[in-house]
Structure formats: C-alpha cells, structure tokens
Amino acid sequence: MGISILKGDITLQHADAIVNAANSSLLGGGGVDGAIHRAGGPAILEACRDLRASRYGRGLPTGQAVATTAGRLHARWVIHTVGPVHSPDEDRSALLASCYRESLRVADELGAASIAFPAVSAGVYRWPAASAAQIAVATVRETPTEVDDVRFVLFNDEVYAAFERALG
C-alpha cells in the first residue's frame, strides 16, 4: 500500500472513494462535510436521507463508516465517517482510529483501490493536528486492506506539516 499526503481540496481528488468527515446526522454540515455535499450535489444528500430513513434513524455512530454515491465528485463513492470531538478529559483516540479502520473496511467491501482521507476530527472537532496525524497514519499502516493507494488530502499548512511528520 502506498500512503501519500497532499495539500489541497479533497473534493477535487480522482479516487475510487473519498472519505467525508461527517456529522452523525449525515445531512451535511460545515468544513469537509459541507464541501463534499456542495461539490457532490444533491445525490449525496438524497443517499444520506435514505440511510437515515432505513439503517441509521438515530444517525451514524461515532467511529463508524458507511458509503453512498459520490454524485458529481471525481470518485465512485463517498465514505462517511463520524469522528469524535476532542476532549482534554477523556481519551477518545480509539474512536478516531476506528474512523480510519472502518473507512478502509467499507472501501474493501466496495472493491476500492484508492481512497482519499481528510484529517478526521482535526477541524471543527478541535483534535490537535499532531495527535490526529499520528493516529491516522498509524491506524492506516496497521489496518489490513486491499486498498493500494491511500491519500491524506489536507487543507491547511499546520495539518499538512503534522501529517508529514507522522508519515516520517
């Protein structure tokens, strides 16, 4: 498996799957979630509404992942995962690692060869960039998968530098 880091807009990636740092409602939001919904168009929201009406009536649990169409994105699928909000009082790193593991599991089920990840929880959920990067890179390296092209697509300099250090 090749792991790379890129600075840029995840919605412009040509990959089999793009991972969305979603909120549990699956109905769009800010940050990466809002950008993916805007760029992918209404087909993603429609698929998310279908998921809410069937399997995820109470929303997608933190640490889990589920796939939908990618709509107008340059991908076949969007894999939605809900990262934990960072807490200085509670270790939620296992939930953050689960986001990456579960996304790779879903990618394998779909037959995806390439996947683009954002820095899950490192934005509005306030996870410190260095810790988010270490957890993401270590989890991807340790997770058995058929995906052969893993990309971390990062939006700002601080997070990019943290992932660069974690990738070593």
Residue, then its C-alpha position, 0 to 999 in steps of 0.5 A: m500500500g502506498i500512503s501519500i499526503l497532499k495539500g489541497d481540496i479533497t473534493l477535487q481528488h480522482a479516487d475510487a472513494i473519498v472519505n467525508a468527515a461527517n456529522s452523525s446526522l449525515l445531512g451535511g454540515g460545515g468544513v469537509d462535510g459541507a464541501i463534499h455535499r456542495a461539490g457532490g450535489p444533491a445525490i449525496l444528500e438524497a443517499c444520506r436521507d435514505l440511510r437515515a430513513s432505513r439503517y441509521g434513524r438515530g444517525l451514524p455512530t461515532g467511529q463508524a463508516v458507511a458509503t453512498t454515491a459520490g454524485r458529481l465528485h471525481a470518485r465512485w463513492v463517498i465514505h462517511t465517517v463520524g469522528p469524535v470531538h476532542s476532549p482534554d478529559e477523556d481519551r477518545s483516540a480509539l474512536l478516531a482510529s476506528c474512523y480510519r479502520e472502518s473507512l478502509r473496511v467499507a472501501d474493501e467491501l466496495g472493491a476500492a483501490s484508492i481512497a482519499f482521507p481528510a484529517v478526521s476530527a482535526g477541524v471543527y472537532r478541535w483534535p490537535a493536528a499532531s495527535a490526529a496525524q499520528i493516529a491516522v497514519a498509524t491506524v492506516r499502516e496497521t489496518p489490513t486492506e486491499v486498498d493500494d493507494v491511500r491519500f491524506v488530502l489536507f487543507n491547511d499548512e499546520v495539518y499538512a506539516a503534522f501529517e508529514r511528520a507522522l508519515g516520517 
